[in-house]
Amino acid sequence: MTLVASAAAAVPAQATAFSGRVVVAGIDLERATIPDLQRAMRSGRLTSVELTAFYLQRIRKLNPTLHAVLTTNPDALRLAADSDLRRHRHRSKGPMDGIPVLLKDNIDTADRQPTTAGSTALLESRPYRDAGVVENLREAGAVILGKANLSEWSSYRSTSSSNGWSPLAGQTANPYVLDRNPCGSSSGPGVAVAAHLATVAVGTETDGSISCPSGANGIVGVKPSLGLVSRSGIVPVSKQQDTAGPMARNVVDAAILLAALNGADRRDPITVDAARQSLDDYTKFLRPNALRGKRIGVWREVYTPDDTTKAAFEQALGKLRKLGATTVEITIPYLDVIAANEFPAIRTEFKHDLNAYLASTGGKHPADLAALIQYNLDHAAVEMPYWTQNLWDRSQATTGDLNDPAYRALREAATSAARRGLDETLRGNKLDAIVAPTNNAAWKTQLGVGDGALLIDSSGPAAVSGYANMTVPMAYAGPLPLGLSIMGGKFSEPSLLAIAYAFEQDTKVRRLPTFIPSIG
């Protein structure tokens, strides 16, 4: 492995020099999609080795500023060369062959890279095999470029934690304004994709961890329906809500990556049950006129959207109507039930699921949550310089027993309320999807203050129900991106991708990061 981030690295004054066009082999990567890159590689204009080397060089230049990448894969160039050889022999594995992908560093790889969840406690862990999504990526020929930084333990350790910080890489910076927060917990993947450190990335979400960093960094994020994408080999928060998903600069790339990620994995039985829902091509649903005749619910009952976000959301609704959609004002019921039960249920799930993960993972590491708590106390200067581990203490105090009747009542209440709320709203109003703001403009990072009160809580119903949700660039508040969330029923990914594509193609909101040091 090559460690490429340092918690002590400073922001260089010349950071704005990196905000110009991003070009390799004469190809403008900001405008290019994966199909464009594949055409260039088939024609001989570009090779996977050239593309991979470009990203590795850009990581070396930009990562001391962004802290977005934890490690680069020492085998990346070899994987790219293997892809070029397959292409030369007319044996390409498909649209992801030779495409460099970054993984959030809670996703197992059985190679020379560790899987750390951002913690020093797992630096010597050695997964016995790749995560299910990594197996799929390797089968598709993708180049595993490296591991991206994250909010340590996917933001589940303290109520005072700051999104994007880990003791291994420090604070991930928003590439639009460097002292602003990138949101999380998939902060590294979000920043890396936005700043062209990889073509695409894989994040994970329990509640908001793909959608918020996608919105805050001006990219497309897909939180798939639970069961569509394997959870095996991913450091868990709650297997009742966790899922991996694509993060990309455009909807086409997100659709292609989702097709590579989804599918049955015998290590994760719910993916076997959902196998008939997985598809090998989502791009066939992407049509510029996909919004014609659609009924879109407008959900305004989200926490604290500011005036700028509200105005941008109104403009986005106008775009949806111009593209042929009918907008319907809606409320989503049972939000109070979700709020009262989701995180109390996760306390038990975290203890159970993390203990199971650690027990099945090789290498040297603490054996269970209790040992991790003690590890942090023993290494507090590194692991807890800004906040404690009060969420872990609460989880450890539970039984960790998923058959505990008290726990089961909490989970049943949360999940059934979220599903009823979305199902009743979608059916009762004959809706194709529901839209809401994803995020306010990114706030200034203040380590140890906590970010919870600054978030827009539009991810909750889809996260807790296990239904599909995605984010697409909506507008900018000054230099800072705002995202539009589009959610639907379970396995509604084709419809959501189609809606997002039509909106994206008409608005063309996304623009390159500016790397402004601060806006005060």
Secondary structure, DSSP 8 states (H G I E B T S, - for coil): -EE---TT----GGGGGG-S--EETTEETTT--HHHHHHHHHHTS--HHHHHHHHHHHHHHHHHHH--EEEE-TTHHHHHHHHHHHHHTT---STTTT-EEEEETTB--SSSS---TT-GGGTTEE-SS--HHHHHHHHTT-EEEEEE--SGGGG-S-TT--TTEETTTEE---SSBTTB---SSSHHHHHHHHTTSSSEEEEEESSSTTHHHHHHTT-EEEE--BTTB--TTB--S-TTT-EEEEEESSHHHHHHHHHHHBS-BTTBHHHHHTGGG--S--GGG--TTTTTT-EEEEE--SS---HHHHHHHHHHHHHHHHTT-EEEEE--TTHHHHHHHHHHHHHHHHHHHHHHHHHT-EES--SSHHHHHHHHHHTHHHH-SS---HHHHHHHTS---TT-HHHHHHHHHHHHHHHHHHHHHHHHTT-SEEEEE---S--B--TTT-SGGGS---SHHHHHHT--EEEEEEEEETTEEEEEEEE-STT-HHHHHHHHHHHHHHH--------BS---
